[in-house]
Amino acid sequence: MIFKNSHEAAQVENELSSAFYQKLEETVYRRADRIFAVLLPLQLSAAVVAAIFLRDSDKNISPNVWQTIFFSAIITALPLFFTLKFPCRKITRNIVAVSQMLMAGLFIHLTGGRIETHFYIFVSLALLALYRDWKILISAIAVTFADHLVRGWLYPFSVYGVPGDAGWRWVEHIGWILFEGVILILICRQSVFEMKQIANREAELDASEKRFRAVVEQSTDGIFLLKPETCEVLNCNDAFRKIFGYDAFENIKSLNADDFVAVQENQTIKQILQDEKISFEIERNCRKKDGTLINVELKGRLILCGSCKVYCITVRDLTAKNHALTDTKKLSSVTTVLDQENYKDFIAGDERERFEKELKKAPPFLREVIENRLRHAQKLEAVGQLTAGIAREINTPVQYVADNTRFIRDAFADIKNVLEKYDGLLDAARKGQVSADLLLKIQEEKELSDLEYLIAELPVAIEQSLDGVAKITRIVQSMKDFAQPNENEKKAVDLNRAIENTLTVARNEWKYVAELETEFDESLPLIRCFAGEINQVLLNMVINAAHTIGDVVGDGSKGKGTIKIKTKKINDNWAEVKISDTGAGIPADIQSRVFDPLFTPDKSDKNAAQSLATSYAVVVDKHNGKLRFETEAEKGTTFIIELPI
């Protein structure tokens, strides 16, 4: 059981304590009800016998005897019915209390108020205290008080055994009853307090046991108790069952160490157990239920369980660890090949056969490791190729922003000189000393500064500078959006914007050889994906399209090809991206292999798109998407990417 905080744990423990207390309380009430269920008929029998034997000397039974039998039967029947039909109820306890005290009063009446029978009131109160409910004692005392008061006033002989006025004798009787009642109430309250303490301890013990069991059951290591003398398994957790292949319904207590210890290890294990070492730690072969041998680590400690000594042993399956060590050695062998290669040449196909031979010796999971390394190498290579192009893309707007900024600086100096002359004219006008010579100088300065030209060209220079800054900002923002870090979780991505950013970043790769056409579906929703890896796929496709067109048109001086990118929402579950080029198409002899993880076309076959294996792994394996192509010789290729929405 796992709790979010200590308050929740305390609340659960309080609920357990209340449940235990209610259980104890119910046990007490039920036991007391059973006692009175037996006592009440016995009292009725005693009352009948007393009524018969204590009657007058004549042989006939007087009406008074019959009245006594009738009333005692009524007093007994109701509580007897409730104790049998509605045990542990509050109303039952109160009815029993009232009836018991009335029966005690009846006994006093039958004996003519003999002092000896008054003690039965004290006995009745003591019996009622068995309920440990002090409230019913108050009901019982109230009934006795009312009985003494009424009968002592109307018929004192039946209570005190005197024919006349009993005076203040009722005060003495009630005083003793109150004295015992107070003592019994205090005892009941103390008893209830002790019951609550017992319930709290039971709840704490139960919660502790559940926490301990939860820890043991959640452990990935097997834990079991073993008797050293007989090697019997006394108890175990679920992990022990899983390690040795036993299901949850099998009786583990009939299991012996001989059943799961390998034959060749049996004697060694038994010797360790018989020597009763305080602790041990060994690595041995054990046998599963189906007979399979597994290598395990056993750690045991001798503990005292009651009056017996037992071993608490943890068992850890080392199979996965041993496999991991083997795989690590194989991985080291394979990655050594990668470390020795130049990534760019390796991706182009150099030394491929030697690498393939090494990779075949490795376990399947290494394929993912190698693909990740190749993907990383490709990304580094792509960034290296893009850096120079991005620098040139940024350089052009930077140049005219710089030129315009210098022009604005020089123009400001000329305008400043003209303004200074006008300041002189303003001062002269204030003094009334404006001369023709001053006006001539102002005119000469204005013509020298070519103020009309500056007024016409300055807004243009500012507009061009702002346009250059906007271009630089767009390129930098596109590069920033493109260079997404590797994420551990998918996030919602605008696919149209991602394509725009990719085209901006890769502009220098395609602008010399191809015209660009885009057709974006504006209704396309956000796609949940790994943004950085999808950006890399789009970049691979655009660069490959530019390269395959470049192989056909050369430097583009005699005409350019076309790259067309189209997005579309196929349905509510799928989005599609088509990237088409007007290159030479993919040769038929390699079309079936372009998505193979270890296939890389020769350097002369740039029309067969590079990096397709990596793109395929990203789209299909990591995003559960689809990647295919349509190609026609001398007309071009269209790659179709489908991603789940």
N, C-alpha and C positions, 0 to 999 in steps of 0.2 A: 504494500500500500504506500503510495507516494503522496505527500502533502505539499501544497503550494507554500505554506508558511507555518510558523509555530502556533499561530492562533487557531488555524484549522485543525492542527494535531491536538491541541488542548481541547477543542470543542468535541472532537471525536472521542477523546479519552473521557470527557465528562459524560457523554452519551453512554459510553460503555459502563461507567460507574453507576449511572442511573439505572441502566438495565440490570446490572448485577444486584443493586439494592432492591429493585422491584422483585427480582427473583427470590432474594432472601426473605423479603417481606411476605411474599405470597406463600412461601414455605411455612413461615411462622403462622400465618393466618389459617392455612389449610390444616396444620397440625392441631391448632387450638379448636378449630371447627370439629375435627374428628373426636377430640376429647369430649367436647360438649354433646356431640351426637350420641356418645355412649353414656355420658353422665346424666343427661336429661331424662331418658327412660328409667334409669336407676333411681333417680330422685322421685319420679312419678310412682314407681313401685313402693319406694320407702314411704311416700306420703299416704298411699292407699293402706299399706300395712299399719302405719301409725294411726290412721283414722279409725281402722277397725278395732285394733287392740286398745286404743285409748278411749273407746266409747264408754257410755254408761254401763252399769252391770246387767241391765236387762238384755235378754237374748235378741230382741229385735234391733235391726240397724236403724238408727234414727235418721231423720231427714238431714240433720247437720252433717252426718258422715257422707251422705250422698252429695251434698253440696260441696264438701271438701274434695271429694273425688272428681266431681265435675270441673271445679275451678282449677285444680291441679292439672287435669288433662288439657284444658284450654291453654294454661300457662306453658305447658310442655309442648303441645302440638305445633304451635306457630314457629318457635325457634328451631324445633327439630326439622320442620319442613324446609326452612331457609338454609340450615346448615347442610342439608342433603342436596337441595336443589340449586342454591345460590351460594356456594362457598366463596370465601375470600372477599365478600362484598361488605361495604361499610354498613349498609342497612342490616345485614345479617348480624354483624358484631353488636350493633346497638340493640337489636331485638333480643339477642342472647343475654346481654347485660341486664336489660329490664326484666326479662323473664327469670333470670337466675336470682335476682334480688327479691322478686315477688315470691319465688319458691322458698327462699330463706325466710321471708316474712310469714309464709304459710306454715312452715315448720314451727316457728315461734308460737303461732296461733294454736296449732294442734297440741302443743305441750303446755298451753296455758301460761305462756310467758316465762317459762323456766329459763333461768340465767344461762344454763348450759347450751341451750339451743341458739342463744344470741351469738355464740362463737361461730355459728355457721355463716353469719354475715361476713365475718373476717375471712373465713375460708373461701367464700364465694368471691370476695374482692381479690384474694390472692389468685384464685383460678382465672378470673377475668384478666389479671395482669399477664397471663400467658400470651395474650394477643399483642402485648407490648404497645398498645394504643392507649395512651393516657386519657384520650377524650371519652372513651366509653366508661372509664372509671368515674368520670364526673357525672355521666348519665346514671350510673349505678348508685352513686352516693345520693344524687338528687331523688331517685325513686325511694331509697331507704329513708331519707329525711322526710319525704312526704308521707310515707307509710307510718312512721313513728308519730308524726305530728297528728295525722287524721285519726288513726286508731287509738293513739294515746289520749285523745280528747273525747272521742265517741265511746270507745270500748277499751279502757286502760288495762283491764284484766287480761286481754288477749296479747298484750305486749309486755307488760311489766309484772303480771301475776298478782295484781292487787285490785280489789273490787272498787275502791274509791279513786279519788283524785290522786294522780301520781306526782303532782307537783312539778318540780324542775328535773325530774329523773330523765326526761327526754333529752335535756341538754347534755347530761353526762354521757348518755348512749351515743348521741350524735357526735360529741367531742371525740370519743374514742374512734368512731368510724372515720371522722375527718383526719385524725392523726394517722391512722393506717393508710387512708387514701392518699395523703400527701407523700408518705414514704413510698408507696407503690408508684405514684406518678413520677417521682424523682428516679426511681429504679427503671421505669419504662423509658423515660427520656434518655437515661444513660445507656440503656440497652440499644435504643435506636441510634444513638451516636456511635456506639461500637459497631453496629451493623453497617453504618455508612463508611466507617473506617475500613472494615473488612471489604466492602464493595469497592472502595478506592484502591485498596491493595490488589484485589482481584483484577480490576481494570488495568492498573499499571502493569501487572504481571502478564495479562493477556496482550496488551499493546506491545510490551517488550518482546513477547514470544512471536507476535506477528511481524514485528520489525526484523527480528533475528531470522525468521523463516523467509521473509521477503529477500533479505540480503543473501541468504544461502541459495534460494531458488533462482535469483537473478544472476548468480555467479556463472561465468562461462566455464569455470573449472569444475570438475566433478568433485563432490565432497561426500564422504561416506564414513560410517562408524564400523569398525572391525574388532571382533573379539579375538584377542591374541591367542587364547588357548585352543579355540576350535576353528579360527579363521572364518567365522561366520560374519556375513554382512548384516548389521543390525538396522541400519537406516541409510538413506542416500538422498541426494537431490536429483532434479530432472537432468542436469548436465551430465551426471554419472550415467544415467540411463541412455542418453543420446550418444555419449562417447562409445559405450559398449553395445549399442544397438538393441536395448531393451525398451519396450513400449511402456506407457504409463500405467497399464492395467496388470502388468506382470508382478508377481509376488517376489520382491527382491530379498525378503528375509530368508527365503530358502536358498539364497545364493551363497556360495563358498568361494574363497580365494582361488581354489583350484579351477573354478569355472571361467575365470577371466585372466589368470596369469599364464603366460606361455610355459610350456612344459620345461623348457631348458632353464627358465628363471624361477621355477616353482620352489626348489630347494633353498635358493638364496633368500627369497622373500620370507619363507617360513622360518628360516634361521634368524632373520632380523626381528620377526614378531615374537619368537620364543625367547630371545634374549631380553625382550622388554626394554629396549633402548628408549631413553626419554624422547628423542627425536631422531629422524633420519631423512635423508634426501637422496634419491637414487633415480637413475634413468634406465628403464628396462622395457623389453617387449612384452606386450599383453595381447590377449586374444579377445576379439569381439564375439558376440553371440553366434555369428555366421562362420566363425573360425578364422576370419581375417586377422592378421597380425598388425598391430600398430605400435609405434614407438611412443612411450609416455614418460612423463616426469612425475614421480611420486614423492610427496612430502608428508610425513606423518609425525604426530606428536601424541605421546601417551597421556591420557587424561583420566580423571576419576569421575565415573558416571554412577552416582548412587554409591553402592558398596563395591562396584566392579571397576576394574581397570579396562579401558578400551582405547583403541587407537583412532584418532580423528585424522583422516588421510585426505589430502587433496590430490587429484589426478589431472594432469594437463596433457592434451593430445599434441604431440610434437610433429605430427605429419605435415601440417601446413608450414610450420617453421622450417622443416627439413626441405620441403619443396621450394620454399622461398630462397633458401641458401643455394640450392641447385640452380634455380632460375637466375639468381643474381650472378652466378658464375657465367652462365650462358649469356646474360645481358652484357656483362663486361666484355665477353669475347666479341659480341656483335657490335657494340658501341665503339670498340677499339677501331673497327673498320671505318666507322663514321668519323671518328676523331682524326684518322690519318688522311681523309679525303678533303679536297677543296669542295665545299658545298656546291658552288656554282657548276663546277665540272661534273660533280656527282649527279646532280639533277639532270644535267645534259646527257648523261648516259655513260660516262667514263667509269671504268672498273665495275660496271654493273654486275657482271657475271660473278665476280669474286664476292660481291656483297650478297647476291642472291643465295649463293652456296652457303655462306655463313648464317644467313637469316633462316634458312630451312632447318638448321640444327637447333634453333631457338624455339621455346614454347610459344603457343599462339598469342599469349597476352603481350609478347614483345612487339608484335606488329603495331599495336597502338602506340607504344613508346617510340618506335622508329618513325611512325607517321607524324607524331607530334614534333619530333626533332626536325624532320624534313619540312613540315609546315612552318616551323619557326625559321628555318634556314631560308625558305622561299620568301617569307615576309621580310626578312632582313635584306635579301637580294632585291625585292621589289622596292623597298624603301631606298636602297642605294641607287636604283635606276631612276626613281622619281625625284630624288633630291636635286639633281642637276636641272631637270625640267622645271621643277617648282621654282628653283632659283631664277631661271630665265623668265618664267611667268611673272614673278614678283619684280624682276629687274626693270621691265618696261614701264610699268606705272611708277615705280620708284624714280626712274630717270626723269619723266616729265613732271612729276611732283616736285622734284629737286629743282628742275629748270624753272618752273613757274614760281617756286618759292623765291629763287634768286631774282627773277623779274619783279616780283612784288616788292622785294627788299629795295631794289634800285629805284623802282617807281615811287616808293614811299619817300626816299631821300629827295627826289626831284619835287614831289608835291610839297614836302616840308619846306624847301627853299622858296617855292612860290608863296606858300602861306606866310612865311616870315616877311616877304616883301609886302603882302597885304596887311600884316600887322603894322608895318611902318606907315603905310598909307592911312590906316585907321587912326594911329596916333597923330599924324599930321592934320587929318580932318578934324579931329577934336580941338586942335590948337588953331585951326583956320589957316594953316600954312601949306596947303597942297600946292605943289609946284609942278610945272610941266616936265621938269627933269625927273621927278619922282615917278610920274606916270609913265615916262619913257622907259625907266629901268624895270618897272613892273611888267611892261609889255615885252621887253627883251627877255626877262626871266621866264615868262610864260611860253614864249616861242622856243626858247632854249630847252625847256623841260618837255615840250611837245605834249602839253597838258590834254589836248583833245584826244590824242592817240592813247594816252594812259587811261583816260576815262572810258574809252571804248574797249580797251584790251584787258583792263584789270578784272572785270566781271568774268570774262572768258577764262582768264588764268585761274581765278578762284574756282570756277566751275570744273575746270579740268583737274585741278588739284583734288577737289572733293571726289571726283569720279575715280581718280587714281587711288585715293585712300580707300574708297569703297571696294575697289577691285582687290586691293591688298587684304582688306578685312575679310572679304569673301573667300579668298584663297586660304588665309590663315584659319578661318572658321571651318572651312571644308576639311582642311588637314587635321584640325583638332577633332572634328566629329568623326573623321575616318579612323584616326589613330585611337580607337577604343581599346582600353586595356582588356586583358583576358578576364572574363567574368566567370563566376561560379554558378550564377543563376541567370536564366533568361529574363529579358525585359522587353517591354513594348517598343517597337521601332517603326518609324515612318519609312517604308521601303522606297517611296518616290524620292524622299529627301536624301536617303542613303545613296541612291544612284546618282543624284545630282552632285553630291559631295565627291563621289568616286570619279565622276567625269571631270570635275574641276581639278582634283588632285592629279589625274592622269592626262590632263589636257595636252601637255607637251609631247606625250607619246602618240596621240592620234591626230593632232591638228594639221600636221604636215602631209599626212597620207589619206585622210578620210574626212568626209563631211558627216556631221552628226545629226541624226533624227531621233526625236523622243516622242513617245505617245504614252502619257501617264493616265491611268485610271484614277480620277480624283475621288472616287467613292471607295477606294481601297482602304480597308481599316488598318489599324496598327497590327503588326505581326510580332508575336512573342518569339524572340530568338536571341542567340549570342551575337550582339551587334558587331563586335570586332571581327569575328570569324566570317560573318556574312559579308562585311565590307571587303575582306580579303578575297572571297570568292568573286564578288563583282569586279574587283580590280583585276584579278587573274583573267576574267573573261574579256574585259575591255582591252587590256594589254595584248592578249592573244589575238583578238580581232584586229587590232592595229598592226600587229606583226604579220598576220597572214595577208592583210591587204597590202602592207609594205612590200611583201615578196612579189606581188603582182604589179603594183604601180611604181615601185622604186621610191624615189624621193618625193614623188607627187608633182613634179614640175610639169608633166605632160597630162595631168588629170588625176583626180583623187577617187578613191572608192567611197563606200558608204557604210557607216555603222548605224544600225537602227535598234533602238531599245524601246520595248513596249511592256507595260504592266497591265494586268487585268485581274479582276476578281472573278474566278471561275464559278464559284458558288459560295455558300456560307462557310464552307470548311477549307477552301483552298484559294491561294493567290498564285499568280503566274508571272514570271519574268522571262521575256524573250530577248536574246541578244543575237542579232544577225550581222553578218559581214559579207562583203562581196569579194572575198578571197577566192582561192583556187579549190576550196573544199578539202576534206580529209581523205587521203588515199584509201581505197577499199581494203588493201591488205593489212591495214592497222586499225580499222574502225572497231573491230571486236576487242581490241586490247587497250584502247585509250584510257579506260577507267581502271586498269590494273594498277595496284599500288606500286609495283616495281617497274612499271613500264614508263620509259621516257624516250621520246622520238629522237632520232639523230639530229645533229645541228642543222642539217640541210632540210629537214622536214618541219620547218617552223609553222607550216600551214596546219600541221596536226597540233592542236592546242596543248601548250605546256600546263603543267600543274592541275590537270584534270582529275588525277587520282586524289589529290588533296581536297579539291573542291567537292568531289563525289563523297568523300568521307564526311566532310562538314555538312553537306546538304542532306544526305541520305542517312548516315549513321547517327549524327548528333542532333538532327532536327526532324528526323522521320519524314523527310521530304522526298522529292523525285528529281533526278537530273538525267536528261537525255539530249540527243541532238538529231538534227535533220541536215543532211549535207548533199550537195550535188556538185559533181566535178566541174570546175571552171566557172561556177556561179556563186559558190559560197556556202556558209554553214550557219545554221541557227541553233543555238543552245537554249534549251527550255528548262527553266528552274521552277519547280512547284513547291511551295512551302505551306504547311498547315496554318490556318488562321487561329 
